[in-house]
Each structure stands twice: as structure tokens, then as C-alpha cells.
Amino acid sequence: METYDFYAPSRVLFGPGQVSRLHELKMPGKKALLVTSNGKSTILNGSLDKVQRELEMAGCTSVLFNQISANPLKETVELGAKTIRENGCDFVVALGGGSVMDAGKVIAMLAPQPSDDLWDYATGATGKNITPPNPVLPWIAITTSAGTGSEVDSGGVITNTATNEKINVGRMPSMMALYSIVDPELMLTVPPVFTAYQGFDALFHNIEGYLSNKHNIMADMIQLTAVENIATYLPRCVKDGKDLEARTHVAFANTLGGYSMDLTGCISEHSLEHALSAYHNKLPHGAGLIMLSLSYFSYWIDRGVCPERFVRLAKALGKADAEKPADFLTALGDLQKACGVADLKMSDFGIRKEEAHTLAENAKATMGRLFLNDPDDLSVDDACAIIEKAYR
């Protein structure tokens, strides 16, 4: 397609050291809810202290909300919104990886609304899909990982364990971050395995967007650039986390992945993974995508769907002599080997092969919107077969 509709109003401060500019920005309020994970990484790497000092220098106080898990939960978001109301916070700062940013933006949406039940404003199989009547609180994204691109998109993926739904809540232009700080220096301490998981998440955002039936000339440019950067620099990041040049290029590709979702959206690979981690909350999102990927993309290649796009992706992954779609699978497999994630097994995360049909049905019911972006129709039975083929 030669037309596109691109709205990405967040001001992005990108590059090493940019977090130190936070105090220079005009703050949208006086008291922030500072959202972080329930782990210790922001404490150990000093980023929490740094951001708190930056907020103080900007004339703001903050209330720490360090409750976000790897797959953020509905009840945690609701607690965050309650904390905002009880403490009189007027904006949100999300410091962390994709889960923290997703939770932060959804907390900012929920806090001003008349209902404190997040699922009143969710879609999926059980959400009431009510349009939030009140304005979203402003929020600031400070990403400490390179995976989701959540710093420049408008939705947040939240899990409802009561209904086994993991869905994107929001996706309203007003949920875009006011400021997004992408500082690769904050990513230097991410362990190798999580660097790989996050990097492949960013990779698949861009690959899926490139294969989407909504592909367009603007998105193509962004997505191919991102794939090239990840293919070149992610193995270096995994090998040496202190390689700032490599971290910077992967962080760049990650942010491009957010723009990819703004322009085209992901396809059903992400729906299938969301089903896996909805039922198995401790499964890292990137790991689930990696385990599905070769089976998933083989399905489309075997059906002869958009062959020229798979060849172009193979070249972007570094296989310069690519001539046939299957070369994409070779290139993707080689990248997984280079990053040490080629041997992941669903069984190691407690997933059972007998669950495949339930997971496929869940993916279609809760994240069916992404199936609409697929390059061709994908049935529940076909999705089940993809999961079964990927199973080890």
C-alpha cells in the first residue's frame, strides 16, 4: 500500500545519558506515581534513585508503586489506579521494561474513570468495551529494556487470571506517552537471556508488521531497518551486555517496533503467544514468541503467502544471497542459535501439548483483532496445528 495514517505524538529523547535530561522537561503535574517492577533491578542498577532525583530537580514529588510483575495483572493495575486517587497524584512515570510501561499507561487511563474495574474498559471475550469517559492522566515512559516498543504505542497488555485473558487494553491516541526516554545506558545490566527474549520480541513486532495485510511504504522502511539492526547487534548484546554501541542499536530497533505497531500492528503470532502466557504467567513473552516462530512462519511459507516479503526479510536478517522464502527460516534459526535461544522448549515452562486447541481458541477469542491483520485467513484448527508443531 502507498497510503498510511501515522500518529505518534510522544516526544522521544533517545540515546546514552538521556535520562539525565528528565529534569529539563516541563512536567505535566506536581506529584507522580512512579511505577516500577516488583523486582530489584531498578534499585541495584541505580536507575530508581536517578529518576527520583530528576523528579525532585524538576520540582515534583513522587509515590513509589513497585508492584508490577512480568505479565502485569488486572488487579495490580486497579491497585495502581487506587493508589493514584488516594495520594492525589496527577501524572505517572513508568520506569522499567515493557510490562511496567504497559501497566503505567493503563493505570494512567483507569485512575480518572468512574469505574475501578479495568475490564469495564477492556475488549476481549469478557470486557465491557466501554469508552473511558474521562481524560487519561499524562504519563512519561522511561524504558530499561529493548523489547516491546511500549514507550511509543498506545496500548498496554494486561492479564486477567480469572478469565485467562491477556489482551491489549486501551489503544487510544490519548494513551500515548507525553515523553519517552530511551537511554541504552539503563539497559547495560539486563542479563543475557532476557536481552535475547526482549530483542526477539522487538524483532517479531517488526517482522509481523512487515507481513501484515496493512503493510505500507512507511512501515516497510521502519520494519526493515529494525530487523537489520537486531540481526546485526542483538548477538553482540547477548555476548557482552556492556557493549553500548550494540545496546543503542537494539534500543533503536525496539522503538521502531513501537512505531511498527502504530502503523500496521502485529499479526496472530502475538495472539498465540498471549494465550500461552495467559495460562502460564511465568512464561516470558519473548521466549514464547521464539518457541512459536519457526512453526508459525513455516505455516505461511508452506501456503505460499507473500513469498517476496519473506525473501526480503531473509536478506534483512543477514542472508544476502536469499532467493526463496525458506531462506527466511534459515536466517531466523541462525539468529536464534547466535543468541543462545534455539533450544527453548514449551515443556520446560509447564505447557502441555494437549492444551494446544484450548490455547488456539483463547487466542482467537481474546486477541482476534490481530488475526484480522494476518496476510491470509488462519483458522483455530490451523493455529492449533502451529502450536502442536512448535511443541517440544
N, C-alpha and C positions, 0 to 999 in steps of 0.2 A: 504494500500500500504506500502511496505517496502523500497521504494526509495523516496528521496526528494532532492530538489535543494534549498539551503538556502543561501542567500547573504544578510548580514546585517552589513555593514561596519562601521556604526556610533559608535563612542566611547561614551559609556554611563556612566555618573557619577551619581550613584543612592544613595539616602539616605538623611537623615536630614542634613542640613548645606552644601550640596554640591555646592550650588550656589556661596558660598564664595571662591570656588576654580577656578572660571572662569578666574581670572587674571593670574593664574598659567599656563594656556594653551597657546600654541603657536597660536596666532591669524592669520587667513588667509588673513588679509589685515590691512589697517590703518584707514579706515572710514566705519562705519557700518550704514546701515539703520536699526534703532531699531523699529520693528513693534509691536504694541500693539493694544488692542481693543479700541473702541470709548467710552468705559465706564470709570469709575474712580477707578476700583478695584486695579490696579497696583499702583496707586498713594496712595490710602488710606492704603493699606497693606505694603507700603514701598518697594515693590519689584522693582519698576521702578528706584527709587533712588539708590538702592543697585546695580542693574545691570549697571547703568550709571557709578557709582564709580568703579565697577570692570573693565569696559572697559577702563576707564581713567588710572587705575593702570596697565593695560596691554599695555598702550601706544597708545590707539585708541580714536578717536573722534567718535561722533555718531550724526545722524539726526533722530529725532523722527517722526514716522509716525503712529499716533494714530487714524486710520480711520476704523478699521476692525469691522464689525457687526457680530451678532451671526451666520448668514449664509452668509459668505463672498461673495461679489458680483464681477462680471466680471469687472465692471468699476472701482471698488476700487483697484483691483489687477493691472489694467492698470495704474491707477494713481500712485500706489506704484512704478511700474517699471519706470515711467516717473520721479518720484522724485529721484530715484537712478541715472538716467542719468544726471539730472540737477545738482545734488550735488556731482557727482563724487564718489559715494560710491562703495566700492569694495567687500563688503560682507553684509550679512543680519543676524540680530539677531532677532528671534521671541520670544517674552515674553508674554505668555498668554495660553489660552486653545486651544482646537483643531482647532477652527476657525482661530485663529491667526497663529498657526503653519502651517495650510493648506495654508493660504494666503501668509505667509512668504516664503514658499518653491516655490510656483508658481510665486511669484514676482521675486525670485532669478532666476527662469528659464526664465521668459519673458524678463527681463531687457536687456540681451545681444543680443536679437534676432533682426533680421531686420524688422519684423513687430511688431507694437504695439497693434495689435488686438489679444487678447488672444485666441479667437475662431479659429484663423488660426491653432493653435496647439492643439485644443480640438477634441474629438471624438463626441459621442452623435449623435443626429439626424441632427444637423446643422453645426457641426465643420468641418474644412477642413482636420484635421488629418495630418498636415504637421509635419514631424520630425524636432524639433528645430536644426538648423544647427550649432549654436554656443554653446560653453561650458556654463554650468549653473554656476552662481556665488555660491561660498561656503556659507553655512548658518549654524547657530547654533540655536538649539531648547532649550528653557527653559520653561518647561511646568508648568502651575499654576493650572491645574485641572487634574483629573484622569478619562478620558473618551475615547479619540479617539485613543491613541497609535500613534498619528501622528509624534511623535518625532523619531520613528524608522521605518517609512514606507516611500514610495517614491512618493505618490500621494497627491493631495490636492483637496478637494471637493469645487467647486465653483458654484455659482448660476448665471444664465443668465436670468434676469427677462423678457427680450424681447422675449425669446423663451420658457419660463417656463421649463428650463433645470437646474437640479442640478446634476452635474456629477464630477467624479474624473478625474482631469486634470493632465497629466504627466505620472506617474508610470514608470519612467526611473530610473535605478540604480544611475545615476549621480545626482538625486534629493534627495538622502538620506542626512541627516544632517551630517556635519563633527563631531560635538559634540552634545550630547543630555544630558541635565541636568534635572534629575528627583528628585526634592527636595520636600518631603512631607511638609516641613515647609511652603512652599509657598502656600499650599492648605488649611491651617487651617482656613481661613476666608471664604471659599466657603459656601454660605447659604445651609441649609439642603435640600431644594427641588432641587437645582442644583447639589448638591452632589449625590442625588439619580438619577437624569436624566443622569448625566455623568457616574455614576457607572454602570447603566444598559446598556448604550452604550458599555462600555468595556465588560460587560457580554455577550452581543449579538455578539460582534466581535468573541468571543471565542466559543460560542455555535454554531453560524453559521459555523465557520471554522471546528468545530468537525463534523458537519453534511454534510459538503461539499463532493462532489464526488472526491475531490482532497486530502482527508484526508490521513495522513501518520503517521508513528510511532513517528517522531519528533514533528509534530504538535499536535498529541494526548497528548503527555506529557505536552506541553506548555499550551494547552487549558484547560485540566482538572485541572491543578494546578491553573490557573487563576480563573476558576469557583469556586473552593473550597475556594480560598482566598476572592472572592467577597461575596460568600454566608455567610462566617463566619464574615467578617469585615465590609461590607457596612452598615448593620443596625446600628452598633456602630458608624460609621462616621456620619450617619444621625442624630442619637440621640445626639452625642457630637462631634462637629466639631473639638474640640481641642484635641481629642484622637489621639496622634501622632502615637502610635502603629498601630491603625486601619487605619489611613491615609496612613501609609507606606505600609501596605499590599495591600490596594486597588490600590495605585500607582503602585505597583509591578505588580498586575494583569492587570492594564491598559497598561503598557509597554509590557507585554506578549501578549496582544491583538494586538499590532502593529506587533509583530513577527508572530502572527497567520495569519494576512493579508499577510505578506510576504511569508508565507509557503503555504497557501491554498486559502485565500481570503474569503470574505463574500458571502452569498447567497442572494436570491431575497428579503428577508425581508428588507434588506437595500435599495434595489431598490425601493420598495414600499414606504418606509418612505421618501426617497429623493423626490419622486413625491409629497407626502403630503406637505413637507416643501418648495418645489419649487413653489407651488401655494399659500402657506401660510407661508410667510417668517418669521413670528414671532413665528412659532411653534418650540420649542426646539427639536433638533434631538432625544435626548433620550426619551422625552415624546412621540413622535410619535412612536418610536420603542416599548415602553411599551404598548401603546394602541393597536398596531397591534399584539403583541406577542402571546397571548393565542389563538386567532383565527388562526394566521399563523401556529403555531406549531401543533395545533389541526388538521389542514388540512393534514399535513404529517403523523401524527399518525393515523388518520382515514383511510388513504390509505395503512397503514401497511408498511411504508417506514422505513428502518433501525431501527427496534424496539430495538435491543440490545444497540444501541447508545443512545437512549432516556432513557433507564433504567440506563445506566452508568452515564448519565448527571443528572438524578434524585438523584443518590447517591452522586455525586459531589456537588449538591445543598443542601445536608444535610439530605436527606431522605434515611437513611441507610438501611431500610427494603424494598426499592423499588423492585418490581418484574415485573411490567408491564409498558409499555410506558406512559400510562395516569398518572402514578405517577410523571412523569416529570412536567405535567401541574399543579398538586397539589403543588409540591415543588416551582415552579416558581410563582404561585399565592400567596403562603405563603410569599415568599421573597418580593413581591410587597406590600403586606399588612404590613410587618415588616418595610418597608421603606416609608410607607405612600403614595404610588402612585397607589394603586389598583383601585381608583375611578376616574381616568382621563377619560375625555370624549372628543371625537373629536369635538362635537358641541360647546364645550367651547372655541375652538380655531378657530371658524368660518368655519369649514369644514362641507359640506353638503353631505348627503348620496347620492344625485343624482350625485355627482361628481365621484362616485366610478369607473365607466367604463373609464372615461377620465384619472383618476389617474393611473389606471392599464395599459392603453395604453401608457401613458407617461413613466411609469416605464420600460416597455419593450423596448420602442423606445430609451430612453436616457441612461438607465443603463442595457441594455440587457446582457452585459458581465457577470453580476452576476447571471443571470438566468442559464447561462451555467455551473455554479458551483453547481446548485441545485442537490439534491440526486435523483430526477426524473424530468420529464417534468412538467412545470407549464404554463398553457395557460393564455391568457389575461382574458378570462371569469372566470377561476378559481381564478386568482388574484383579479378580481372584487368581486367575492363572498367572499373572505377573508376579503376585506375591508368592505363590507356590513355587514358581521357577527360581525366585530370588532366595528362597529359604535354604538355610544351611544350619 
